[in-house]
Amino acid sequence: MNLNKTHVGADVILTVDADRIDAANAVYLKDAFTAMTAGETGRIIMDLKAITFMDSSGLGAMVVAMKQLIAPRKLELCNLQPAVNKVFTLTRMYSVFPIHDDLEAATSTGTSGSNNVSAA
């Protein structure tokens, strides 16, 4: 698993380059998130377009990552694939994470996300 960092204006975009976030790579995600967001002051948007599977360990890693940010900042997500979207719907985590349909929507809002999660 790789986590790639780019900037769009002041926004920090973290793109997960893997097809799953699970027990095997959740620790890596948390560690990479910490390293890549250190010293950043802009919004943090994680692009999950490549993720087709996420288990409870992956979801836990996302929560830990978000808790590392100083309030009122939140980890914003975009490009949730259907299976991942279902995890966020079933666990009601869409009420915790701002979720955007795609990266363009995420970077154009300028504020926390729309929580656009379709029902499973």
N, C-alpha and C positions, 0 to 999 in steps of 0.2 A: 504494500500500500504506500502510495505517495500522497502528500498534501502539498499542493502548489499554491503559491501566493502571488497575487497581482493586485494592482490598485486601479480603481476607477474613480478619479477625483480623490476625495478623502476616504472613500470606502475601501475596505480591505476585503478582497475576494479570496476565499480559500476553496480550492477545487479539489475534491477527493478523487484521486486517480486509482480506483479499485472498483470491483463490482459488488463488494459486500463490506459491511461493518459488523463484526461479530466478536466473540470472545478471543479469537486468534489475533485480532489487530486493534482491539479497543484501547489497549494501553498505549500503543503507538499513536493513535489518534489524539489521545489526551496530551501526550508529551509533545507532539508536533504542534498542536494547537497552542499550547503554552509558549513554546519557542517562537512561533510565528506571530503571535499577538502581543508579545512583550514590547512595550513602548508605543504601541499603536493607539491613536486616539479617535480614529474614525469608526464608522459602523463596521461590524464584522458580519459578512455574509458568506455562508457556506453553500457552495453549489454541489448538490448531490445527484447531478444528472447521470452519473455512471453507476450509482448504487442501485442494485436490483434486489438486495436482501439486507435486512437489518434485524438482529435479534435483540434480546433484552440487554445484553452486554453492550451492544452498539448504542442503544438508546441511553443506557446509563452513562456511557462515555460522552454523549452529546450534552446530557444534563450537567455533568462535571465540568465540561468545557464552558458551558454558559455561566456556571457559578463562579468561574475564574474572572469574569468580567465585572467591573465595578458598576453597581447600579447607578443610573437607570438603564445602562447598556444591556442589550440582550443579544444573544447569538441569533441572527436571522438566517433562515434557510430558503433555498429555492430549488426548483426542478426536481421535486419529489416524484419518483417513479411509482406506478400503481401499488406495488407490494409495500414499499416504504410508506407511502401515503396511508395505506391501510393500518400499519403499525401506529402511526401518529393519530389516526382516527380512533382506533380501538382503545388506546391508552389515554385519549383526550389530551395528548401533549400539544395539539394545535392551539390549546389555550395558554401554553407556556412559551412556545416559540413563535415569533412572527414568521409566517410562511408565505412566500411569494410564488406565483406560477412559474416564473422564469427569471433569469438574471436581469434582463432588460427591465422588467417590472420592479425588481428589487432595487436596482440602482436609480431608477427614475422617481421613486417615491420620496426619497430624502428623509423619510421618517420610518418608524417601525412598521413592519409589514401588515399585510392585509388578512393574514390567517385564512387564506383561500384554500381550504382543504375540502375536497369533495368527499361525500359520504361513501363508505365502502359498501 
